[in-house]
Amino acid sequence: MTVEEYNKSVKLYSDNVYRFILKNTKDADEAKDIVQDAYEKLWVKASDVEYSKVKSYLFTAAYHTMIDKIRKNKRLTSIEDFHSEIGTFSGQYSDLNSVLSEALGRLSEIQRSVILLRDYEGYSYGEIAKITDLSESQVKVYIYRGRLALKKYIGSIETLV
Amino acid sequence: MSVINRDNYEEFIVDYYDGNLNSLYEEILMEFLDDNPELKREFKEFGEMMSTPEIITSSPIFLEKESLLRDNLYLENEESNFNELCIANIEGDLSENEKQLFEEMIEDDDAMSREFNYFSLTKVTADSSIIFTNKDKIHKKSQRQLTLYYSSMAAAASIVLFFGIRLFTSEPSITPNYIADNNKITTIVALDNNNNIKPIENKALELSVKKSIKSKTIDVAKETKSNKRTKLSGLVTKRIINKNSSSENLIKAESKKTEYSKEADVTPIKRVERRVKLIASKTSLKLQMNAIPKRLIIQKPTKSRINNNYNIKDEEYVPIRNFIANKVDKNIITPTKKGFRLVNIAKVIVVGVNAITGSEMSIEQKKDSNGKYVKTEFSSGLLAFSVPVNKKK
């Protein structure tokens, strides 16, 4: 991969990676760090990575960095803070997007990640499996279970409203 | 040595009972066992063990096979299956035929339609307004850009070095324009027959004398420059004439601090002598060679500032060229920890410029919190800029 191709990948994919990470972490600064870290890793391996596989490489690197940070933060978080982070419905939702965002936040990291990779980027089960280091069947199960959980949450909100 | 021995007899025994030995090897094995009675007993025990079949009594069986059997995987109206069907439809995992059947199934059932709508809402879409704003931090410069950058830096440093050295090593030359424009000769004087100084009243004569001096001064200056260093060069005098005074010290000469001059006065006399001869040839006035040279000689000659070597002994009279050469040799050319860097050359030049002109230019290298150099800053009274230090790949 040449320098021009690297810079082109910055233009093409940095927004996508950032949105994916931001939706998972909900922390803009941390998301920026993760994206920059992913691109640094890509730059180091620029001679080994083909341009056609840059997007998946970036998502893979960013995903793994994100998971490491989330798990590290969880270890450092106290039990009381963990329970408070679960959250409850405290008010009215302005639109479906906010409901969905809340619902996504309640999923596990892996379920959320695979659903976002599927819906945001349109990756196949096999591609998601490579990115997340899972099998295809595992990816399918996580997506199915994630959608079921989202549907139940949306349904419950509708019922309340 | 026999084919069968105490090291490999067991293999032949196993092959015998498995029926893998031919008649020849069977005969050899029996002969070996006859020669070794204790091994023959072992052979018989092994035979008895091989003849008893293994009875498996604890293999687990799955008793609920029936529950796994299905007549039609997707069209049974069960909640779990229905959820899977809805998700499969959203994910695009259904075939065209299955999709059609599913749509027909939910079309007539309001509850199913509502449930399927909830599943449809679980499809998230990306917010395109969210963008990554730090793209410039992760951009990398191409080799061409890097080459251009280093070339421009090198060119800028070369220009600074060139003009810095040129500015402080150039010799002020006595040209006609220099003399005339700077009013070095305020008034042309001459001596009358009584050796009294009097100004030239005839303006036309004064102008012609001036012109002749101008034209010949060039020759004098050129000749002086081509001479050896011991001869006078770069002599600039400012002659102040007091018209009211009639003393021999009528003409006083002052020399600037930046002038070079030799201690010996021989050359100046020769130089002035040429002028005197010229004036005498052009005018009817007699000019005394002795009187005028004396008056035109610098009243307070400065000490020689031109050394034949670059050793700086007397700092007060060190030429700028020698000063720069000494500094460059000490700080740059002589191996140091810093090495040969353009920024060091620039710093030396800036120091020299500040010393001469009294300006307050500066070149500083800025470090980040980790102590690494991140940029080089230049500032002066009129201009300030900084050049970042790029990280190498």
Interface residues (C-beta under 8 A of the other chain):
Chain A: V3 E4 Y6 N7 V10 K11 S14 D15 N16 V17 Y18 R19 L22 K32 V35 Q36 Y39 E40 W43 L96 N97 L100 A103 L104 I115 L116 R118 D119 Y120 I143 Y144 R147 L148 L150 K151 I154 G155 E158
Chain B: N83 E84 I87 I90 E91 E115 Y118 F119 L121 T122 K123 V124 T125 A126 D127 I130 I131 F132 T133 N134 K135 K137 I138 H139 K140 K141 S142 Q143 K393
